Amino acid sequence: MTPDQAQGKPIGVIGGGAWGTALAQAMASDGSQVLLWAREAELVAEINAAHTNTLFLPGAKLASTIRATGDLADLAALPVLLVVVPAQHLARVLADLPRGACDLVLCAKGIEAGTGRLMADVAAQAAPGATIAVLSGPTFAHEVAAGLPTAVTLACAGGEDQWQRLAPALSRPSLRPYYSDDVTGAEIGGAVKNVLAIACGVVDGLGLGQNARAALIARGYAEMLRFGLARGARAETLAGLCGLGDLVLTCSSTSSRNFSLGKALGEGLSAAEALAGKNSVAEGASTAPVLAELARRDGIDMPIVDAVCALLDGAAPAKAVVAALLARPLKAELEQGA
């Protein structure tokens, strides 16, 4: 436990969606005080009165040590803030957060549309007094909230000094962080896997079988690796929890919002139809076009990502997109740019 925790300062969580609420529950599992910011006034009232979040995490009974607020200023003096807002809203939310020195742990996975910035770059500009870390890995919110065993990467821009502060503050018996200083790798793994999960959902929606899904995971990982290495990420980071580990999880279950979106596309729905009425965000839908543009600009071959963009745009039906992938020129599996 950190000195600040010992003095009674809670951990702050910014974002009352499923993942933010699950992390708040995990942090409170040892009796720690947690202050959770949510945008919806009715959600704030529900969490404080009933200790539930029926909008985003139904069925979970939240710890009594979690308190919700709708005022970001209430979190300004806290030493550790977990930021769990959707990637496309991160800059706006952090702009409203009173500035100060803290450890800002980014838990959203995506690339900012319009700028192509990773979340750490967004946060560094919006909160210049903070020290940035990224928490990423194979994490379904409902399992984390239920206290099931989970391991994550905690990539610290502040190096081992920051890790020494954050590891005891964030680790719990059922939540085990592993240290990395490769912030870029942790972010790229989380962002790219969301897009690839959509593609795997399409395979499931079309009924193409387990062989096809396994092949897509492997070839998708090759795309993740090419893009990550070109951006300065380390291969071993992308082979770890925040890359391959997260990819396998989200490409294998309808508990993944991105996989569910792809499954609906494979079953014949349009992207607008599949996304209509959803409370939660499928980050891959926003990440895919900006990822594809960055890859084209840098000459990185990412045919699966391009195929997902075609589906999201409605440029071609799912069967035609898959047929086009299978008709690509034959080449060596490990060929550069293959």
N, C-alpha and C positions, 0 to 999 in steps of 0.2 A: 504494500500500500504506500502511495506517495505521501509526502508531508502534507500536501494540500488536502488529500482525502482524509488524512488523520485529523485535520482541523475542521472537517465537516463540510468541505466544499463538494457539491455533487458533480458528477459528470454531465455535460450538456449534450443533448442530441437534437440536431436541427432537422426536422422532417418527421411528420407523423404518419407516413405511409406504412406499408407492411414491413419493409426492411428497417426503417427507422424505429418502428415500434418494437420489432423483434430484437434489435440491438439494445434498446432501452431495457427490455425485459432481461436480456442476458447480463447487462451491467448491474441490474438490480438483484440478480439471483443470489448474491452473497450478502444482501442487506444494504448495499450501497444506495445512497440517494442519487436519483437521476432526475434531471429537469429536461423535459421534452417539449420542444417548440413545434406547434402545428399551426397551419394557416387557417383551418376551419374552426370557427368559434364553437360550433356545436360539438366538434370532436374534442376540443379542449375540455368542454364541460362534461362530456361523457367519460373521458379518461379520469378526471378528478372525482366524479361522483360515483361511477359504477366500476371503474378499473377495467374497462373493456374498450376495444376499438372495433366495433361491428362493421364500420365502413371498409377498412383495409385489412384487418386481421381478425375476422370473425372466429369465435370459438376459443380465443385465448383469454385467460384470466390474468390480468396484469398485476404486478407486485404493488403493494400499497406504498412502497418507497418511490414510485414513479409519480412525479407531479407534472402536469402539462401547463403550458402558458402560450398565449398568442402574441407575446411581446418579446421580440428578439433582444431588447435591451436587458431583459432579465438574465440573459446568458453571457453578457459582455464580460463579467469579471471571472468567469470560470476558466480554470487552467487547461482543461481538455474538452474539446468540442468535436463530436462526431457529426459530420455534415452528410446528410442522407436525403438531399433533395434531388429531383431529376436533373440530369446533366444539363439540359437546355435552360434550366432556371437557376443554375448555380451562381452565375455572375450577379443576377438581380438580387437574390437573397443575401449574398455576402455584401453587396453594396449597402444593404439596410442594416447590417450588423455593426454595432459600434466597434470601432477599431481598438485593438489592444494586443499585447503579447500573449500568445497562447499556443498550444499544440492543436492544429487544425487537421483532423483526420478525415480524409475524403473517402466516402463510401459509395458514391455514385460511379457508374461505369458508362463512359461515353466520350464522344468528341463533339465539341461545340459546333453547331451548324453555323455556316457563314464565315467562321474564322479558322476552323480546323485546329483549334487549340485543344490540348488535353486538359483535364480538370485541374491538374497541379499548376499549369500556366495561368488558367483563369483565376484560381484562388490566389496565386502569388501577386497578381495585379490588383485584385479586389480587396485583399487583406494583407497588405505589405508587412504588417507587424507580426504576423503569425509564422510559425515554423510548420511546414507542410509534411504530412505523412499520407500514405494511401493504404487503405485496408481493402483487400480483394481476395477472392478465392471461391471455392464451391460452397455456396450458401443459399439454401432455400429458407425463406423467412420463417415459415411455419415450423421448420425443424429447429432452427435456432431458438425461437420463442419457447418451444417445448423442452429445451434443455438437452437436445440430442447432441452427441459429440460432433464438433466442427473444428476444422483447422483452416487457418487463413494465412496469407502473406501480409505482413505489416512492413511496407517499404517506407523508410524514413529519409527524407531529404536532409534532416539534421544529423544523420549518421548514428553512430553507436550511442552518443550522449542522449539523443532523443529516444532511441530504443530503450535505454535504461530508465527513462522517465515513463514511457508509455507501456512497456511490457507488463509491469506489475499493476498498472492502472486498468488495463484492458483484459488481461488474461483471467479466465474463470475455469473451474474444473471441466466445463463442457465446451469452452471456447479457447483454443490454443493458437496463439499467433507465432509465426516464424519470421525471423528478421531478414530483411533485405535492404540494401541501399539503392536498388535499381528501381527508382520511382517510375521511370519511363516504361520499363518492361511490365511492371505491375499494371499500369494504366492501359497499355496497349493490349495486354492479354484480356483484360476485362471488357474493353470496348469491342475488340474484334470478335470475341466469342459470342457476343449478343447477335451479331449479324449471321454468324455461322449457325447458331441455334435456329434462326428462322429457316435457313436452308434445310436443316435436319427435320424440322417440322413439316416442311413441304414433302420430303421423302416419305414421312409417315402418313401424311394426308393422302398421298397418291397410292399408298399401299405397296411401295417398292421393296420392302423387306429389310431385314437386319444387315445383310451384306452391303446393300447400298448405303445404309446409314453409317456403317463402320468405315466404308471407303470415303464417304464425305467428311467424316471427322478427321481422318488421316490427311486427306488432301486439303481440308480447311486449315488444319494445323500447319501444313506447309506454307499456306498463304499468310497465316499469322506470323510465322517465323520470318518469312521474307520481309514483310512490312516492318516487323519489330527490329530486325537487324539493321535495316536501312535507316531506322530512326534512332539508333544508338542503344537499343535494348540488348540485354544479354540472353543468349540462347538458353542458359540454365534457368533463368527466371521464367521464360516462356514454357519451359518443360516442367515447371513446378505447379504449385497450387493455384496461382493466379492466372495461369495460362492453360496448360493441358488439363489440369485438374478441374478447373471451372468449365472448360469446354466439354469434357465428358459428361459432367452433371447436367448442364443446360441443354445438351443435345440429346437427352435420353428420357425426358419426362415432360408431361403436360403441366407439371408444377412450375415449369419455366414459362414466363409470359411470352418470351420470344419464340420458343418452340410452339406454343399454342397458337400464336399468330401465324407461323409458317404452316401449321397443320390446317388451319382454316383456309389459307391460300391454296394449299394442295387439294382441298376438298371443293374448291371452286368459288369461294368468296373473294370479293375484291378487298384491297387493303382497307378502304373506308368502311366496308361492311364488317370486316373482322375487328376493327378497332372501335367501332361505334359502341357507346355506352359503357366502356371499360373504366373502372375507377383507377386501376393501376396502369403504369406506363411500360410499354415494350420499347426499351431504349434502342434496340437494334434498328427499329424503323427510322429513327432520326439519325442514327450513326451511319447507316449504310450509304446514303448518297455522298456524305462528306468524306467517308473513308474511301469510296471508289474514286472520288475526284482527287484526293491526295495521292492515291496509288497511281492514277494516270499521269498526274503531274510529275511524279518521281520515276516513272517508267517501271513500276512494280506490277507484275502480272498477278491479278487476283480475280480469276474467272468466276469463282463461286460468289464472291461479293458482287460482281457485276450482274450475275444472274438474279440475285436477291433484289437488286435495284430494279431490274426489268420487271420483276413480279410486283414489287411495290408500286411501280409506275403504271402498271396495267399494260405494259408494252407487248406482252405475250402471255398466253396461258401457261400454267405450270408444266404441263406435259411437253410443250414446245421448248420451254427453257431447259428442262432436263435433257431432252433430246439433243439440244445444241451443245450442252456440256459433254455429252457422251460422244459427240461427233468431232470433238477437237482433235487436232493432229496427234498421232501417236508419238510418244517420246519416252526417254528414260525417266524412271521415277525420280531420281536424284539429280536430274539435269538442272543446271542453273536456270532459274526462271521458269521451270516446268510447272 
